[in-house]
Amino acid sequence: MTTASTRTVSLRPDLQLALSEAGSGRPIMILHGGGGPFTVAGLTAQLAVAAHTIVPTHPGWNGTERSEWFSGIDDLALAYLHYLEDADLRDVLVIGSSLGGWIGSEMVLRDGAGLITGLILLDAVGVQVEGESIRDFFALDARGIAEYAWHDAERAYIASANVSPEQAARQRANLETMRVMAGHPYMHDPKLLRRLGRSDVPTLLIWGESDRIVTPAYGAAYAAAFRNARFETVKEAGHLPQLEQPAATFALIDEYLQAGRPV
């Protein structure tokens, strides 16, 4: 098993990034969604066997510091691009889950240096699709989250009821940070969809068939906006297929990687 190391990188006096790194090889930046880094931990363990994984904790998540000016998805996208530039990383694959997918999409559009050569989105938010609204996550209680975000809703609801008080407090704080970063307009940039056609980065979009936060139809429209993208669904999975169906999700990612620079 590859052991991860953690460190804090200062991009400027009032902007620090908490990073977890493991493995060696092609750099892969893995961006978590609103639930925090644990939602991509399995991906990291899988990919660090043959690659150099870089997993930032978004500023403000899990108790990390966030300056008041740092308040949008564009801030996150630019911060991570600046890190890649400062670290002189090339041929980078970016993988983003949910909110992290939105960040990844914004990154490839701003990557004038061509550092990013691959993009994988897992049930990403970030675009506005006519007739396919993004479920208001902030309005859902624990039962609603289980119902809309998971294929196995009952199992997810039972698990959510068994978290420790510390975990519950962290989840609430993460949710409030997400509200600041992505709540207005809610979970999207109205202009992003039409801009995605400027990207020729090979992109794979993986979607849980049971996702009712952002439906597969939403995902298909997201994929169609890219110049060079493929859309795949995962059976018996909701908004986090890497947690509900890790084997099927990893198989799609492995196929993408083995293809060289596919799609």
C-alpha positions as CSV (number, residue, x, y, z in Angstrom):
1,M,0.0,0.0,0.0
2,T,1.3,3.5,-0.9
3,T,1.6,5.8,2.1
4,A,0.2,9.3,1.6
5,S,2.0,12.4,3.0
6,T,0.3,15.6,3.9
7,R,1.7,19.2,3.7
8,T,0.5,22.7,3.5
9,V,1.6,24.9,0.5
10,S,1.4,28.7,0.7
11,L,0.3,30.3,-2.6
12,R,0.2,33.7,-1.0
13,P,0.2,34.9,2.6
14,D,-3.5,34.6,2.9
15,L,-4.0,31.4,0.8
16,Q,-2.7,28.0,2.0
17,L,-3.5,24.7,0.4
18,A,-3.6,21.5,2.4
19,L,-2.4,18.6,0.2
20,S,-2.3,14.9,0.5
21,E,0.1,13.2,-1.9
22,A,1.0,9.6,-2.7
23,G,2.7,7.5,-5.3
24,S,4.9,8.5,-8.3
25,G,4.4,8.8,-12.0
26,R,1.9,10.9,-14.0
27,P,0.4,13.6,-11.7
28,I,-3.3,13.1,-11.0
29,M,-5.1,15.9,-9.1
30,I,-8.2,14.5,-7.5
31,L,-10.8,17.1,-6.4
32,H,-13.5,16.2,-3.9
33,G,-17.0,17.3,-3.8
34,G,-19.1,18.9,-1.0
35,G,-18.8,15.9,1.2
36,G,-15.0,16.4,1.7
37,P,-11.9,14.4,0.9
38,F,-13.2,11.1,2.2
39,T,-15.5,10.9,-0.9
40,V,-12.4,10.4,-3.1
41,A,-10.2,8.4,-0.7
42,G,-10.8,5.1,-2.6
43,L,-9.9,6.7,-5.9
44,T,-6.7,8.0,-4.4
45,A,-5.7,4.6,-3.0
46,Q,-6.4,2.9,-6.4
47,L,-4.5,5.4,-8.5
48,A,-1.5,6.0,-6.3
49,V,-0.3,2.5,-7.1
50,A,0.9,3.7,-10.5
51,A,0.6,7.5,-10.4
52,H,1.4,10.6,-8.3
53,T,-1.9,11.6,-6.7
54,I,-2.4,15.1,-5.4
55,V,-5.6,15.6,-3.3
56,P,-6.2,19.1,-2.0
57,T,-8.7,19.8,0.8
58,H,-10.6,22.8,-0.6
59,P,-10.0,25.8,1.7
60,G,-12.7,26.0,4.3
61,W,-13.5,22.2,4.2
62,N,-12.6,20.0,7.2
63,G,-11.6,23.0,9.3
64,T,-9.0,24.4,6.9
65,E,-8.6,28.1,6.6
66,R,-10.4,30.2,4.0
67,S,-10.0,33.9,3.6
68,E,-13.2,35.9,3.1
69,W,-12.1,37.0,-0.4
70,F,-11.8,33.3,-1.4
71,S,-15.4,32.8,-2.2
72,G,-16.0,31.2,-5.6
73,I,-15.3,28.2,-7.8
74,D,-13.1,30.4,-10.0
75,D,-10.9,31.0,-6.9
76,L,-10.5,27.3,-6.4
77,A,-9.8,26.6,-10.1
78,L,-7.2,29.4,-10.3
79,A,-5.6,28.3,-7.0
80,Y,-5.1,24.8,-8.2
81,L,-3.7,25.9,-11.6
82,H,-1.3,28.2,-9.8
83,Y,-0.2,25.2,-7.7
84,L,0.4,23.1,-10.8
85,E,2.4,25.9,-12.4
86,D,4.5,26.6,-9.2
87,A,5.2,22.8,-8.8
88,D,6.1,22.6,-12.6
89,L,3.7,19.7,-13.1
90,R,2.9,18.7,-16.7
91,D,0.7,16.1,-18.4
92,V,-1.7,16.4,-15.5
93,L,-4.9,14.4,-15.2
94,V,-7.7,16.1,-13.2
95,I,-10.4,14.0,-11.7
96,G,-13.3,15.8,-10.0
97,S,-16.4,14.5,-8.1
98,S,-19.5,16.6,-8.0
99,L,-18.4,20.1,-7.0
100,G,-14.8,18.9,-7.8
101,G,-15.9,18.2,-11.4
102,W,-17.1,21.8,-11.7
103,I,-13.7,23.0,-10.5
104,G,-12.0,20.7,-13.0
105,S,-14.1,22.0,-15.9
106,E,-13.2,25.6,-15.0
107,M,-9.5,24.6,-14.7
108,V,-9.2,23.2,-18.3
109,L,-10.8,26.4,-19.7
110,R,-8.3,28.6,-17.8
111,D,-5.2,26.4,-18.5
112,G,-3.4,28.5,-21.0
113,A,-0.1,26.7,-20.4
114,G,-1.6,23.3,-21.4
115,L,-0.7,21.6,-18.1
116,I,-3.8,19.5,-18.1
117,T,-4.0,16.7,-20.6
118,G,-6.9,14.7,-19.2
119,L,-10.2,15.3,-17.4
120,I,-12.5,12.9,-15.7
121,L,-15.8,14.1,-14.2
122,L,-17.9,12.0,-11.7
123,D,-21.5,13.3,-11.5
124,A,-20.2,16.8,-11.8
125,V,-22.3,19.9,-11.2
126,G,-21.5,23.3,-12.6
127,V,-23.6,23.8,-15.7
128,Q,-27.1,24.8,-16.4
129,V,-29.1,22.3,-18.5
130,E,-32.6,23.3,-19.7
131,G,-35.2,20.9,-18.2
132,E,-32.6,19.3,-15.9
133,S,-32.4,21.3,-12.8
134,I,-29.8,20.6,-10.0
135,R,-31.5,19.3,-6.9
136,D,-31.4,21.8,-4.1
137,F,-29.0,19.9,-1.8
138,F,-29.3,22.6,0.9
139,A,-33.0,22.0,1.2
140,L,-32.7,18.2,1.9
141,D,-32.6,16.5,5.2
142,A,-30.7,13.3,5.9
143,R,-33.6,11.2,4.4
144,G,-33.8,13.4,1.3
145,I,-30.0,13.2,0.8
146,A,-30.1,9.4,1.0
147,E,-33.1,9.3,-1.4
148,Y,-31.7,11.6,-4.1
149,A,-28.0,11.0,-3.9
150,W,-27.7,7.3,-3.4
151,H,-29.0,4.2,-5.2
152,D,-29.2,2.2,-1.9
153,A,-31.1,5.0,-0.1
154,E,-32.0,3.0,3.0
155,R,-28.4,1.9,3.6
156,A,-27.1,5.4,3.1
157,Y,-29.7,6.8,5.6
158,I,-28.8,4.3,8.3
159,A,-25.1,5.1,7.8
160,S,-25.8,8.8,8.1
161,A,-27.6,8.3,11.4
162,N,-24.5,6.6,12.9
163,V,-21.9,9.3,12.4
164,S,-20.2,10.7,15.4
165,P,-21.1,14.2,16.7
166,E,-17.7,15.4,15.5
167,Q,-18.3,14.1,12.0
168,A,-21.8,15.6,12.0
169,A,-20.4,19.0,13.0
170,R,-17.8,18.8,10.3
171,Q,-20.4,17.9,7.7
172,R,-22.5,20.9,8.7
173,A,-19.5,23.2,8.5
174,N,-18.6,21.8,5.1
175,L,-22.1,22.4,3.9
176,E,-22.0,26.0,5.0
177,T,-18.7,26.5,3.2
178,M,-20.2,25.0,0.1
179,R,-23.1,27.4,0.3
180,V,-20.6,30.3,0.3
181,M,-18.5,29.0,-2.6
182,A,-21.3,27.7,-4.8
183,G,-24.7,28.8,-3.5
184,H,-25.3,31.9,-5.6
185,P,-26.1,31.1,-8.3
186,Y,-26.9,27.6,-7.0
187,M,-24.2,25.0,-8.0
188,H,-23.5,26.4,-11.5
189,D,-22.1,29.0,-13.7
190,P,-24.8,30.1,-16.3
191,K,-22.1,30.6,-18.9
192,L,-20.0,27.5,-18.4
193,L,-22.0,25.1,-20.7
194,R,-21.4,27.2,-23.8
195,R,-17.8,27.7,-23.0
196,L,-16.9,24.0,-22.7
197,G,-16.6,23.6,-26.5
198,R,-13.3,25.5,-26.3
199,S,-11.7,22.6,-24.5
200,D,-10.1,19.8,-26.6
201,V,-8.8,18.0,-23.5
202,P,-9.9,14.3,-23.7
203,T,-12.7,14.1,-21.2
204,L,-14.5,11.1,-19.6
205,L,-17.8,11.7,-17.8
206,I,-18.9,8.9,-15.4
207,W,-22.5,9.1,-14.0
208,G,-24.4,7.0,-11.6
209,E,-27.6,5.8,-13.2
210,S,-29.6,6.5,-10.0
211,D,-28.3,10.0,-9.4
212,R,-31.2,12.3,-8.7
213,I,-29.1,15.3,-7.7
214,V,-27.9,15.7,-11.3
215,T,-29.5,13.2,-13.5
216,P,-27.9,11.1,-16.2
217,A,-29.7,13.3,-18.8
218,Y,-27.9,16.3,-17.2
219,G,-24.6,14.4,-17.5
220,A,-25.2,13.6,-21.1
221,A,-25.8,17.2,-21.9
222,Y,-22.7,18.2,-20.0
223,A,-20.7,15.7,-22.1
224,A,-22.1,16.9,-25.3
225,A,-20.9,20.4,-24.6
226,F,-17.2,19.3,-24.8
227,R,-15.4,18.9,-28.1
228,N,-13.8,15.6,-27.1
229,A,-15.7,13.7,-24.5
230,R,-17.2,10.3,-23.7
231,F,-20.2,9.7,-21.4
232,E,-20.6,6.4,-19.4
233,T,-23.1,5.4,-16.7
234,V,-22.7,3.1,-13.8
235,K,-25.5,0.8,-12.7
236,E,-26.8,0.7,-9.2
237,A,-25.0,4.0,-8.3
238,G,-26.1,7.4,-7.4
239,H,-24.2,10.7,-7.1
240,L,-21.0,9.1,-5.8
241,P,-20.4,6.0,-8.0
242,Q,-16.8,5.7,-6.7
243,L,-18.3,4.9,-3.3
244,E,-21.4,2.8,-4.3
245,Q,-19.8,0.9,-7.2
246,P,-16.0,1.3,-6.9
247,A,-15.1,-1.6,-9.1
248,A,-17.2,-0.5,-12.1
249,T,-16.0,3.1,-11.6
250,F,-12.3,2.1,-11.4
251,A,-12.7,-0.1,-14.5
252,L,-13.9,2.9,-16.6
253,I,-11.1,5.0,-15.3
254,D,-8.5,2.3,-16.0
255,E,-9.9,2.0,-19.6
256,Y,-9.5,5.7,-20.1
257,L,-5.9,5.6,-18.8
258,Q,-4.9,2.5,-20.8
259,A,-6.2,4.1,-24.0
260,G,-3.4,6.7,-23.8
261,R,-5.2,9.9,-24.5
262,P,-8.6,8.6,-25.5
263,V,-11.9,9.6,-26.7
